[in-house]
Amino acid sequence: MLKKNDVIEVEIVDLSHDGAGIAKAEGLAFFVENALPSEKILMRVLKINKKIGFGKVEEFLRTSDQRNENLDMAYLRTGIADLGHLSYPSQLAFKRKQVKDSLYKIAGLSNVEVSPTLGMEQPLGYRNKAQIPVRRVNGQLETGFFRKSSHDLLPIEDFYIQDPVIDQVILFTRDLLRRFDLKPYDEKEKTGLIRNLVVRRGHYSGEIMVILVTTRPKIFRVEQLIERLVEAFPAIESIMQNINDQNTNTIFGKDWRTLHGRDYITDRMLDNDFQIAAPAFYQVNTEMAEKLYQTAFDFADFKKEDIVLDAYSGIGTIGLSLADRVQQVYGVEVIPEAVENSQRNAELNGITNASYVCASAEQAIQTWLDQGIKADVILVDPPRKGLTESFITSSVSMEPQRIVYISCNPATMARDIKLYQELGYELKKVQPVDLFPQTHHVECVSLLVKGN
């Protein structure tokens, strides 16, 4: 009978959806960080539940030829690059398998074409946004990342998957916060001022936004801080403050202030200009987001007379990028700042056939149906939790010919596709896209077509 701290020899037989190695021993499945299929290890038992256990590598007896030996273990410990120990071609194959497995296990589909994952030529330094906690470590203010499943900060200077200029801005800001003796947040004591640094940088424009997340409004010597930052990084177009006085894991509070410049930065995507407000959603990998959206447009096979519904429209990146191919785009989004952005972005690009409303998607669809508006194509790009059942049924009541589903979670996508199939839509094809290299996350585009 196995117990905690036992050390046993095991072979890794598979990877879990979040990149942990899976080993079988005494009828249990063990999840082991930093272990890859085909590897033989000595495993220390950390924890055992009824059917599963958790272990760690004590010693490698045989390593996989798919292993990336050059990874700094900090990226695994924090989850920044939880697949970074796997070679990039193998990461792409793993992600395709995730999508196929979800479709089979959850939706019962085994005969649908799932194409090989679209990957990046340079799968590092791609993130255009960083959200970095600020804490005290060994008596000093540090920026870094929390160890997995904890709030212990691991100081990090090179974030590996972030735009290197963003890393430079974080380090420079960290040094200024130290110099001006601004206190980092302490979760246990609920003291200190600076909780998080959030930095965005336009992939094409190079424009930078810095957000200081603080526990209270007043920041000591803030004018000098701003002056130094802008002097060091002239591309900074926006410095924002967000006040979050709640003891919560949520990064942003409700109160926003503009400290320098404007309250947005601009960037380009698929030949349109976009204004990006601080709280608005914008894909963190611009290069691959363009491939993702282009795939969605190819799947949608737009006709000039099409009416298109862009659900979860964000700042309008999808709808505005396809507006010139169709008759009319209707967008809906729940974040007011994002809706304002999308309306301004339509004006910015001279687009007159796209309109955006702030509401839940279900409410908006009902309003449009009451007005006699139906969609030929519906594009959905929901958060990780996927679509609600009420959205799926109301979207079907619009009787679209095609539904293009952009997903960041294969499991919830498969669940939703199962319901769409029950309501008369057939899944035709799926294209995984690697928006998050070195991590276990995978995006994909699926095409559903109305049955006869």
Secondary structure as UniProt FT lines:
FT   TURN            4..5
FT   STRAND          7..15
FT   TURN            17..18
FT   STRAND          21..25
FT   TURN            26..27
FT   STRAND          28..32
FT   TURN            33..34
FT   TURN            37..38
FT   STRAND          40..48
FT   STRAND          52..62
FT   TURN            65..66
FT   TURN            69..70
FT   HELIX           74..78
FT   TURN            80..85
FT   HELIX           88..107
FT   STRAND          113..114
FT   STRAND          129..137
FT   TURN            138..139
FT   STRAND          140..146
FT   TURN            148..149
FT   STRAND          153..155
FT   HELIX           164..179
FT   TURN            180..181
FT   TURN            187..190
FT   STRAND          194..201
FT   TURN            203..205
FT   STRAND          208..214
FT   TURN            220..221
FT   HELIX           222..232
FT   TURN            234..235
FT   STRAND          236..243
FT   STRAND          255..261
FT   STRAND          264..269
FT   TURN            270..271
FT   STRAND          272..277
FT   TURN            278..279
FT   HELIX           286..300
FT   TURN            304..305
FT   STRAND          307..311
FT   TURN            314..315
FT   HELIX           317..322
FT   HELIX           323..325
FT   STRAND          328..333
FT   HELIX           336..348
FT   TURN            349..350
FT   STRAND          354..358
FT   HELIX           361..370
FT   TURN            371..372
FT   STRAND          377..380
FT   TURN            384..385
FT   HELIX           389..396
FT   TURN            397..398
FT   STRAND          402..407
FT   HELIX           410..422
FT   TURN            423..424
FT   STRAND          425..433
FT   TURN            437..438
FT   STRAND          443..450
//
